[in-house]
Amino acid sequence: MLCYRQEYDSVAVFVVLTRTSSVFSKLIGTYTRQPYDHASISFDAWLTEVYSFGRKKTGNPFVGGFVHECFAEGYRM
Protein backbone atom coordinates (compact mmCIF):
# COMPACT_ATOMS: atom_id res chain seq x y z
CA MET A 1 0.00 0.00 0.00
CA LEU A 2 1.24 3.47 -0.85
CA CYS A 3 -0.27 6.62 0.63
CA TYR A 4 0.15 10.21 -0.58
CA ARG A 5 -0.88 13.28 1.40
CA GLN A 6 -1.84 16.63 -0.09
CA GLU A 7 -3.37 19.59 1.77
CA TYR A 8 -5.80 22.04 0.21
CA ASP A 9 -6.84 24.99 2.40
CA SER A 10 -6.22 23.03 5.61
CA VAL A 11 -8.03 19.91 4.39
CA ALA A 12 -5.80 16.89 3.91
CA VAL A 13 -6.59 14.45 1.11
CA PHE A 14 -4.92 11.04 1.21
CA VAL A 15 -4.62 8.99 -1.96
CA VAL A 16 -4.07 5.31 -1.21
CA LEU A 17 -2.74 3.02 -3.93
CA THR A 18 -3.14 -0.72 -3.38
CA ARG A 19 -3.02 -4.09 -5.06
CA THR A 20 -5.16 -7.02 -4.02
CA SER A 21 -4.87 -10.72 -4.74
CA SER A 22 -8.16 -11.05 -6.63
CA VAL A 23 -8.26 -12.61 -10.09
CA PHE A 24 -9.43 -9.33 -11.62
CA SER A 25 -6.57 -7.47 -9.90
CA LYS A 26 -4.05 -10.00 -11.21
CA LEU A 27 -5.41 -9.54 -14.74
CA ILE A 28 -5.05 -5.77 -14.49
CA GLY A 29 -1.52 -6.14 -13.09
CA THR A 30 -0.52 -8.51 -15.88
CA TYR A 31 -1.77 -6.06 -18.50
CA THR A 32 -0.41 -2.82 -16.97
CA ARG A 33 2.77 -4.25 -15.35
CA GLN A 34 2.40 -1.69 -12.57
CA PRO A 35 2.77 -2.37 -8.80
CA TYR A 36 -0.65 -0.91 -7.90
CA ASP A 37 -4.02 -1.27 -9.59
CA HIS A 38 -6.53 0.40 -7.26
CA ALA A 39 -6.84 3.95 -5.90
CA SER A 40 -8.82 5.12 -2.88
CA ILE A 41 -9.19 8.46 -1.12
CA SER A 42 -9.48 9.38 2.54
CA PHE A 43 -9.73 12.61 4.48
CA ASP A 44 -8.12 11.38 7.70
CA ALA A 45 -4.60 10.12 8.42
CA TRP A 46 -5.84 6.94 10.11
CA LEU A 47 -7.66 5.86 6.94
CA THR A 48 -10.82 5.04 8.89
CA GLU A 49 -13.08 6.50 6.18
CA VAL A 50 -11.82 5.38 2.76
CA TYR A 51 -13.74 5.65 -0.50
CA SER A 52 -13.15 4.42 -4.03
CA PHE A 53 -14.83 3.34 -7.22
CA GLY A 54 -14.94 -0.44 -7.26
CA ARG A 55 -17.01 -3.58 -7.32
CA LYS A 56 -20.37 -3.48 -5.56
CA LYS A 57 -20.45 -7.29 -5.34
CA THR A 58 -17.37 -9.40 -4.74
CA GLY A 59 -18.18 -12.04 -7.34
CA ASN A 60 -19.02 -9.65 -10.19
CA PRO A 61 -16.27 -7.29 -11.41
CA PHE A 62 -18.61 -5.57 -13.89
CA VAL A 63 -21.11 -4.09 -11.41
CA GLY A 64 -19.29 -1.12 -9.92
CA GLY A 65 -19.86 2.16 -8.18
CA PHE A 66 -18.64 4.26 -5.28
CA VAL A 67 -17.85 2.10 -2.25
CA HIS A 68 -16.88 2.72 1.36
CA GLU A 69 -13.84 0.59 2.18
CA CYS A 70 -12.78 -0.75 5.56
CA PHE A 71 -9.07 -1.58 5.50
CA ALA A 72 -9.08 -2.79 9.12
CA GLU A 73 -11.62 -5.49 8.26
CA GLY A 74 -10.18 -6.21 4.79
CA TYR A 75 -13.39 -5.63 2.85
CA ARG A 76 -15.62 -3.03 1.27
CA MET A 77 -18.73 -1.88 3.06
Stockholm file with secondary structure:
# STOCKHOLM 1.0

chainA/1-77         MLCYRQEYDSVAVFVVLTRTSSVFSKLIGTYTRQPYDHASISFDAWLTEVYSFGRKKTGNPFVGGFVHECFAEGYRM
#=GR chainA/1-77 SS CEEEEEEETTEEEEEEEECCCSHHHHHHHHHHCCSCCEEEEESSTTCCSEEEEEEEETTEEEEEEEEEEETTTTEEC
#=GC SS_cons        CEEEEEEETTEEEEEEEECCCSHHHHHHHHHHCCSCCEEEEESSTTCCSEEEEEEEETTEEEEEEEEEEETTTTEEC
//
